[in-house]
Amino acid sequence: MVLAYQRYGAGKVLAMPVQDSWMWQMHATVPPEDLTHETCGGGCCAGLSTRARARDGSVDRDRVEAGDAVAVTASVRDGGFSA
């Protein structure tokens, strides 16, 4: 499964480009009381609905292959968005 997240302007974008996430809920082996699918969807919605936070960070490339090393640079800020 792939889950892609990106800040865009003052907002956020989330993409889960898979065709089989429905199986979390609908597959015959998943018991009706299993709320995994609802939990994932609710968490994604909750994460997107919170206000965008200030961030400073970068990675050294846009695309990677499995096993590739990626350099990540980040500045951490407190709750008041101060360094």
Backbone as XML, in Angstrom:
<?xml version="1.0"?>
<chain id="A" units="angstrom">
  <residue number="1" name="MET">
    <atom name="N" x="0.835" y="-1.167" z="0.000"/>
    <atom name="CA" x="0.000" y="0.000" z="0.000"/>
    <atom name="C" x="0.888" y="1.241" z="0.000"/>
  </residue>
  <residue number="2" name="VAL">
    <atom name="N" x="0.412" y="2.277" z="-0.629"/>
    <atom name="CA" x="1.125" y="3.549" z="-0.680"/>
    <atom name="C" x="0.224" y="4.618" z="-0.085"/>
  </residue>
  <residue number="3" name="LEU">
    <atom name="N" x="0.766" y="5.419" z="0.794"/>
    <atom name="CA" x="0.054" y="6.558" z="1.351"/>
    <atom name="C" x="0.943" y="7.769" z="1.137"/>
  </residue>
  <residue number="4" name="ALA">
    <atom name="N" x="0.473" y="8.732" z="0.367"/>
    <atom name="CA" x="1.269" y="9.920" z="0.051"/>
    <atom name="C" x="0.626" y="11.140" z="0.695"/>
  </residue>
  <residue number="5" name="TYR">
    <atom name="N" x="1.446" y="11.976" z="1.318"/>
    <atom name="CA" x="0.968" y="13.156" z="2.026"/>
    <atom name="C" x="1.834" y="14.345" z="1.621"/>
  </residue>
  <residue number="6" name="GLN">
    <atom name="N" x="1.210" y="15.491" z="1.408"/>
    <atom name="CA" x="1.966" y="16.689" z="1.040"/>
    <atom name="C" x="1.196" y="17.920" z="1.509"/>
  </residue>
  <residue number="7" name="ARG">
    <atom name="N" x="1.923" y="18.879" z="2.019"/>
    <atom name="CA" x="1.303" y="20.177" z="2.302"/>
    <atom name="C" x="1.186" y="20.920" z="0.978"/>
  </residue>
  <residue number="8" name="TYR">
    <atom name="N" x="0.074" y="21.614" z="0.804"/>
    <atom name="CA" x="-0.136" y="22.388" z="-0.423"/>
    <atom name="C" x="-0.701" y="23.732" z="-0.007"/>
  </residue>
  <residue number="9" name="GLY">
    <atom name="N" x="0.090" y="24.787" z="-0.197"/>
    <atom name="CA" x="-0.336" y="26.104" z="0.264"/>
    <atom name="C" x="-0.542" y="26.057" z="1.769"/>
  </residue>
  <residue number="10" name="ALA">
    <atom name="N" x="-1.727" y="26.499" z="2.218"/>
    <atom name="CA" x="-2.042" y="26.464" z="3.645"/>
    <atom name="C" x="-2.768" y="25.178" z="4.021"/>
  </residue>
  <residue number="11" name="GLY">
    <atom name="N" x="-2.926" y="24.254" z="3.069"/>
    <atom name="CA" x="-3.677" y="23.035" z="3.329"/>
    <atom name="C" x="-2.831" y="21.787" z="3.244"/>
  </residue>
  <residue number="12" name="LYS">
    <atom name="N" x="-3.508" y="20.661" z="3.150"/>
    <atom name="CA" x="-2.859" y="19.360" z="3.099"/>
    <atom name="C" x="-3.546" y="18.491" z="2.056"/>
  </residue>
  <residue number="13" name="VAL">
    <atom name="N" x="-2.796" y="17.572" z="1.472"/>
    <atom name="CA" x="-3.331" y="16.633" z="0.491"/>
    <atom name="C" x="-2.892" y="15.235" z="0.900"/>
  </residue>
  <residue number="14" name="LEU">
    <atom name="N" x="-3.801" y="14.276" z="0.779"/>
    <atom name="CA" x="-3.503" y="12.894" z="1.109"/>
    <atom name="C" x="-4.011" y="12.018" z="-0.028"/>
  </residue>
  <residue number="15" name="ALA">
    <atom name="N" x="-3.169" y="11.112" z="-0.493"/>
    <atom name="CA" x="-3.572" y="10.189" z="-1.559"/>
    <atom name="C" x="-3.221" y="8.768" z="-1.142"/>
  </residue>
  <residue number="16" name="MET">
    <atom name="N" x="-4.169" y="7.872" z="-1.319"/>
    <atom name="CA" x="-3.933" y="6.460" z="-1.093"/>
    <atom name="C" x="-4.363" y="5.755" z="-2.382"/>
  </residue>
  <residue number="17" name="PRO">
    <atom name="N" x="-3.486" y="5.767" z="-3.394"/>
    <atom name="CA" x="-3.861" y="5.256" z="-4.714"/>
    <atom name="C" x="-3.798" y="3.726" z="-4.814"/>
  </residue>
  <residue number="18" name="VAL">
    <atom name="N" x="-4.718" y="3.087" z="-4.129"/>
    <atom name="CA" x="-4.816" y="1.630" z="-4.197"/>
    <atom name="C" x="-6.256" y="1.258" z="-4.491"/>
  </residue>
  <residue number="19" name="GLN">
    <atom name="N" x="-6.437" y="0.149" z="-5.150"/>
    <atom name="CA" x="-7.795" y="-0.255" z="-5.487"/>
    <atom name="C" x="-8.358" y="-1.304" z="-4.543"/>
  </residue>
  <residue number="20" name="ASP">
    <atom name="N" x="-7.552" y="-1.796" z="-3.623"/>
    <atom name="CA" x="-8.035" y="-2.901" z="-2.810"/>
    <atom name="C" x="-8.226" y="-2.580" z="-1.331"/>
  </residue>
  <residue number="21" name="SER">
    <atom name="N" x="-8.251" y="-1.303" z="-0.951"/>
    <atom name="CA" x="-8.460" y="-0.997" z="0.464"/>
    <atom name="C" x="-9.853" y="-1.404" z="0.927"/>
  </residue>
  <residue number="22" name="TRP">
    <atom name="N" x="-10.802" y="-1.540" z="0.017"/>
    <atom name="CA" x="-12.150" y="-1.985" z="0.356"/>
    <atom name="C" x="-12.134" y="-3.368" z="1.006"/>
  </residue>
  <residue number="23" name="MET">
    <atom name="N" x="-11.077" y="-4.152" z="0.712"/>
    <atom name="CA" x="-10.996" y="-5.500" z="1.270"/>
    <atom name="C" x="-10.840" y="-5.473" z="2.786"/>
  </residue>
  <residue number="24" name="TRP">
    <atom name="N" x="-10.339" y="-4.351" z="3.320"/>
    <atom name="CA" x="-10.244" y="-4.250" z="4.773"/>
    <atom name="C" x="-11.615" y="-4.412" z="5.408"/>
  </residue>
  <residue number="25" name="GLN">
    <atom name="N" x="-12.644" y="-3.984" z="4.726"/>
    <atom name="CA" x="-13.991" y="-4.046" z="5.266"/>
    <atom name="C" x="-14.833" y="-5.162" z="4.666"/>
  </residue>
  <residue number="26" name="MET">
    <atom name="N" x="-14.673" y="-5.445" z="3.385"/>
    <atom name="CA" x="-15.601" y="-6.303" z="2.678"/>
    <atom name="C" x="-15.156" y="-7.749" z="2.474"/>
  </residue>
  <residue number="27" name="HIS">
    <atom name="N" x="-13.897" y="-8.060" z="2.719"/>
    <atom name="CA" x="-13.424" y="-9.426" z="2.480"/>
    <atom name="C" x="-14.122" y="-10.394" z="3.433"/>
  </residue>
  <residue number="28" name="ALA">
    <atom name="N" x="-14.417" y="-11.573" z="2.942"/>
    <atom name="CA" x="-15.157" y="-12.572" z="3.722"/>
    <atom name="C" x="-14.443" y="-12.977" z="5.004"/>
  </residue>
  <residue number="29" name="THR">
    <atom name="N" x="-13.110" y="-12.852" z="5.063"/>
    <atom name="CA" x="-12.374" y="-13.268" z="6.258"/>
    <atom name="C" x="-12.308" y="-12.173" z="7.320"/>
  </residue>
  <residue number="30" name="VAL">
    <atom name="N" x="-12.786" y="-10.980" z="7.006"/>
    <atom name="CA" x="-12.756" y="-9.881" z="7.975"/>
    <atom name="C" x="-14.049" y="-9.917" z="8.787"/>
  </residue>
  <residue number="31" name="PRO">
    <atom name="N" x="-13.948" y="-10.055" z="10.106"/>
    <atom name="CA" x="-15.159" y="-10.106" z="10.922"/>
    <atom name="C" x="-15.884" y="-8.753" z="10.931"/>
  </residue>
  <residue number="32" name="PRO">
    <atom name="N" x="-17.205" y="-8.748" z="11.033"/>
    <atom name="CA" x="-17.973" y="-7.497" z="11.008"/>
    <atom name="C" x="-17.567" y="-6.495" z="12.081"/>
  </residue>
  <residue number="33" name="GLU">
    <atom name="N" x="-17.061" y="-6.973" z="13.215"/>
    <atom name="CA" x="-16.676" y="-6.053" z="14.296"/>
    <atom name="C" x="-15.299" y="-5.416" z="14.084"/>
  </residue>
  <residue number="34" name="ASP">
    <atom name="N" x="-14.576" y="-5.824" z="13.053"/>
    <atom name="CA" x="-13.261" y="-5.238" z="12.743"/>
    <atom name="C" x="-13.463" y="-3.826" z="12.189"/>
  </residue>
  <residue number="35" name="LEU">
    <atom name="N" x="-12.977" y="-2.828" z="12.901"/>
    <atom name="CA" x="-13.160" y="-1.427" z="12.507"/>
    <atom name="C" x="-11.896" y="-0.808" z="11.907"/>
  </residue>
  <residue number="36" name="THR">
    <atom name="N" x="-10.981" y="-1.649" z="11.416"/>
    <atom name="CA" x="-9.729" y="-1.154" z="10.856"/>
    <atom name="C" x="-9.957" y="-0.155" z="9.730"/>
  </residue>
  <residue number="37" name="HIS">
    <atom name="N" x="-10.843" y="-0.453" z="8.821"/>
    <atom name="CA" x="-11.114" y="0.422" z="7.680"/>
    <atom name="C" x="-11.649" y="1.769" z="8.149"/>
  </residue>
  <residue number="38" name="GLU">
    <atom name="N" x="-12.601" y="1.766" z="9.079"/>
    <atom name="CA" x="-13.159" y="3.002" z="9.610"/>
    <atom name="C" x="-12.108" y="3.809" z="10.363"/>
  </residue>
  <residue number="39" name="THR">
    <atom name="N" x="-11.268" y="3.112" z="11.115"/>
    <atom name="CA" x="-10.218" y="3.791" z="11.875"/>
    <atom name="C" x="-9.246" y="4.493" z="10.942"/>
  </residue>
  <residue number="40" name="CYS">
    <atom name="N" x="-8.837" y="3.828" z="9.877"/>
    <atom name="CA" x="-7.915" y="4.422" z="8.905"/>
    <atom name="C" x="-8.562" y="5.640" z="8.243"/>
  </residue>
  <residue number="41" name="GLY">
    <atom name="N" x="-9.782" y="5.481" z="7.757"/>
    <atom name="CA" x="-10.467" y="6.593" z="7.098"/>
    <atom name="C" x="-10.695" y="7.766" z="8.031"/>
  </residue>
  <residue number="42" name="GLY">
    <atom name="N" x="-11.109" y="7.485" z="9.250"/>
    <atom name="CA" x="-11.329" y="8.552" z="10.230"/>
    <atom name="C" x="-10.046" y="9.262" z="10.598"/>
  </residue>
  <residue number="43" name="GLY">
    <atom name="N" x="-8.970" y="8.504" z="10.743"/>
    <atom name="CA" x="-7.678" y="9.118" z="11.053"/>
    <atom name="C" x="-7.180" y="10.011" z="9.928"/>
  </residue>
  <residue number="44" name="CYS">
    <atom name="N" x="-7.380" y="9.564" z="8.691"/>
    <atom name="CA" x="-6.977" y="10.386" z="7.536"/>
    <atom name="C" x="-7.780" y="11.680" z="7.496"/>
  </residue>
  <residue number="45" name="CYS">
    <atom name="N" x="-9.082" y="11.578" z="7.702"/>
    <atom name="CA" x="-9.931" y="12.780" z="7.704"/>
    <atom name="C" x="-9.554" y="13.723" z="8.842"/>
  </residue>
  <residue number="46" name="ALA">
    <atom name="N" x="-9.303" y="13.168" z="10.016"/>
    <atom name="CA" x="-8.931" y="14.003" z="11.159"/>
    <atom name="C" x="-7.602" y="14.709" z="10.907"/>
  </residue>
  <residue number="47" name="GLY">
    <atom name="N" x="-6.649" y="13.992" z="10.335"/>
    <atom name="CA" x="-5.352" y="14.599" z="10.049"/>
    <atom name="C" x="-5.432" y="15.712" z="9.024"/>
  </residue>
  <residue number="48" name="LEU">
    <atom name="N" x="-6.298" y="15.560" z="8.053"/>
    <atom name="CA" x="-6.448" y="16.591" z="7.028"/>
    <atom name="C" x="-7.245" y="17.783" z="7.531"/>
  </residue>
  <residue number="49" name="SER">
    <atom name="N" x="-8.093" y="17.585" z="8.533"/>
    <atom name="CA" x="-8.949" y="18.669" z="8.991"/>
    <atom name="C" x="-8.282" y="19.584" z="10.000"/>
  </residue>
  <residue number="50" name="THR">
    <atom name="N" x="-7.146" y="19.171" z="10.568"/>
    <atom name="CA" x="-6.449" y="20.053" z="11.492"/>
    <atom name="C" x="-5.741" y="21.144" z="10.711"/>
  </residue>
  <residue number="51" name="ARG">
    <atom name="N" x="-5.548" y="22.271" z="11.338"/>
    <atom name="CA" x="-4.919" y="23.373" z="10.613"/>
    <atom name="C" x="-3.477" y="23.044" z="10.269"/>
  </residue>
  <residue number="52" name="ALA">
    <atom name="N" x="-3.039" y="23.519" z="9.143"/>
    <atom name="CA" x="-1.668" y="23.259" z="8.680"/>
    <atom name="C" x="-0.682" y="23.887" z="9.647"/>
  </residue>
  <residue number="53" name="ARG">
    <atom name="N" x="0.370" y="23.187" z="9.937"/>
    <atom name="CA" x="1.394" y="23.698" z="10.840"/>
    <atom name="C" x="2.608" y="24.147" z="10.034"/>
  </residue>
  <residue number="54" name="ALA">
    <atom name="N" x="3.285" y="25.143" z="10.579"/>
    <atom name="CA" x="4.500" y="25.625" z="9.920"/>
    <atom name="C" x="5.554" y="24.525" z="9.960"/>
  </residue>
  <residue number="55" name="ARG">
    <atom name="N" x="6.308" y="24.391" z="8.894"/>
    <atom name="CA" x="7.372" y="23.400" z="8.874"/>
    <atom name="C" x="8.476" y="23.871" z="7.949"/>
  </residue>
  <residue number="56" name="ASP">
    <atom name="N" x="9.647" y="23.458" z="8.265"/>
    <atom name="CA" x="10.803" y="23.688" z="7.413"/>
    <atom name="C" x="11.478" y="22.345" z="7.257"/>
  </residue>
  <residue number="57" name="GLY">
    <atom name="N" x="11.525" y="21.867" z="6.050"/>
    <atom name="CA" x="12.167" y="20.584" z="5.829"/>
    <atom name="C" x="12.341" y="20.313" z="4.358"/>
  </residue>
  <residue number="58" name="SER">
    <atom name="N" x="13.191" y="19.366" z="4.076"/>
    <atom name="CA" x="13.411" y="18.994" z="2.682"/>
    <atom name="C" x="14.003" y="17.595" z="2.623"/>
  </residue>
  <residue number="59" name="VAL">
    <atom name="N" x="13.877" y="16.995" z="1.470"/>
    <atom name="CA" x="14.528" y="15.729" z="1.171"/>
    <atom name="C" x="15.383" y="15.945" z="-0.062"/>
  </residue>
  <residue number="60" name="ASP">
    <atom name="N" x="16.352" y="15.067" z="-0.278"/>
    <atom name="CA" x="17.299" y="15.299" z="-1.363"/>
    <atom name="C" x="16.810" y="14.848" z="-2.735"/>
  </residue>
  <residue number="61" name="ARG">
    <atom name="N" x="15.611" y="14.267" z="-2.812"/>
    <atom name="CA" x="15.048" y="13.867" z="-4.114"/>
    <atom name="C" x="13.553" y="13.655" z="-3.987"/>
  </residue>
  <residue number="62" name="ASP">
    <atom name="N" x="12.865" y="13.691" z="-5.116"/>
    <atom name="CA" x="11.417" y="13.523" z="-5.130"/>
    <atom name="C" x="10.990" y="12.069" z="-5.251"/>
  </residue>
  <residue number="63" name="ARG">
    <atom name="N" x="11.814" y="11.235" z="-5.867"/>
    <atom name="CA" x="11.456" y="9.833" z="-6.090"/>
    <atom name="C" x="12.567" y="8.930" z="-5.582"/>
  </residue>
  <residue number="64" name="VAL">
    <atom name="N" x="12.171" y="7.817" z="-5.003"/>
    <atom name="CA" x="13.145" y="6.831" z="-4.524"/>
    <atom name="C" x="12.666" y="5.431" z="-4.885"/>
  </residue>
  <residue number="65" name="GLU">
    <atom name="N" x="13.577" y="4.523" z="-4.914"/>
    <atom name="CA" x="13.278" y="3.107" z="-5.120"/>
    <atom name="C" x="13.501" y="2.395" z="-3.785"/>
  </residue>
  <residue number="66" name="ALA">
    <atom name="N" x="12.915" y="1.234" z="-3.631"/>
    <atom name="CA" x="13.089" y="0.449" z="-2.413"/>
    <atom name="C" x="14.570" y="0.240" z="-2.142"/>
  </residue>
  <residue number="67" name="GLY">
    <atom name="N" x="14.988" y="0.504" z="-0.922"/>
    <atom name="CA" x="16.376" y="0.327" z="-0.529"/>
    <atom name="C" x="17.242" y="1.560" z="-0.701"/>
  </residue>
  <residue number="68" name="ASP">
    <atom name="N" x="16.760" y="2.586" z="-1.423"/>
    <atom name="CA" x="17.530" y="3.822" z="-1.594"/>
    <atom name="C" x="17.603" y="4.589" z="-0.277"/>
  </residue>
  <residue number="69" name="ALA">
    <atom name="N" x="18.716" y="5.232" z="-0.051"/>
    <atom name="CA" x="18.863" y="6.114" z="1.110"/>
    <atom name="C" x="18.379" y="7.508" z="0.725"/>
  </residue>
  <residue number="70" name="VAL">
    <atom name="N" x="17.703" y="8.182" z="1.652"/>
    <atom name="CA" x="17.194" y="9.531" z="1.416"/>
    <atom name="C" x="17.686" y="10.419" z="2.549"/>
  </residue>
  <residue number="71" name="ALA">
    <atom name="N" x="18.267" y="11.563" z="2.207"/>
    <atom name="CA" x="18.700" y="12.520" z="3.218"/>
    <atom name="C" x="17.535" y="13.460" z="3.528"/>
  </residue>
  <residue number="72" name="VAL">
    <atom name="N" x="17.178" y="13.552" z="4.804"/>
    <atom name="CA" x="16.084" y="14.414" z="5.248"/>
    <atom name="C" x="16.655" y="15.497" z="6.141"/>
  </residue>
  <residue number="73" name="THR">
    <atom name="N" x="16.292" y="16.749" z="5.864"/>
    <atom name="CA" x="16.699" y="17.885" z="6.673"/>
    <atom name="C" x="15.441" y="18.539" z="7.220"/>
  </residue>
  <residue number="74" name="ALA">
    <atom name="N" x="15.399" y="18.806" z="8.526"/>
    <atom name="CA" x="14.193" y="19.390" z="9.120"/>
    <atom name="C" x="14.544" y="20.344" z="10.244"/>
  </residue>
  <residue number="75" name="SER">
    <atom name="N" x="13.712" y="21.362" z="10.390"/>
    <atom name="CA" x="13.774" y="22.254" z="11.537"/>
    <atom name="C" x="12.533" y="21.988" z="12.381"/>
  </residue>
  <residue number="76" name="VAL">
    <atom name="N" x="12.725" y="21.736" z="13.664"/>
    <atom name="CA" x="11.594" y="21.425" z="14.538"/>
    <atom name="C" x="11.162" y="22.691" z="15.238"/>
  </residue>
  <residue number="77" name="ARG">
    <atom name="N" x="9.835" y="22.891" z="15.298"/>
    <atom name="CA" x="9.273" y="24.078" z="15.933"/>
    <atom name="C" x="8.367" y="23.671" z="17.087"/>
  </residue>
  <residue number="78" name="ASP">
    <atom name="N" x="8.199" y="24.566" z="18.043"/>
    <atom name="CA" x="7.320" y="24.275" z="19.184"/>
    <atom name="C" x="5.862" y="24.608" z="18.825"/>
  </residue>
  <residue number="79" name="GLY">
    <atom name="N" x="4.955" y="24.487" z="19.773"/>
    <atom name="CA" x="3.542" y="24.727" z="19.541"/>
    <atom name="C" x="3.218" y="26.137" z="19.089"/>
  </residue>
  <residue number="80" name="GLY">
    <atom name="N" x="4.091" y="27.107" z="19.405"/>
    <atom name="CA" x="3.894" y="28.485" z="18.954"/>
    <atom name="C" x="4.594" y="28.766" z="17.652"/>
  </residue>
  <residue number="81" name="PHE">
    <atom name="N" x="5.062" y="27.715" z="16.970"/>
    <atom name="CA" x="5.786" y="27.792" z="15.706"/>
    <atom name="C" x="7.109" y="28.556" z="15.819"/>
  </residue>
  <residue number="82" name="SER">
    <atom name="N" x="7.695" y="28.549" z="17.012"/>
    <atom name="CA" x="9.004" y="29.150" z="17.206"/>
    <atom name="C" x="10.058" y="28.063" z="17.134"/>
  </residue>
  <residue number="83" name="ALA">
    <atom name="N" x="11.235" y="28.429" z="16.645"/>
    <atom name="CA" x="12.319" y="27.454" z="16.518"/>
    <atom name="C" x="12.841" y="27.032" z="17.856"/>
  </residue>
</chain>
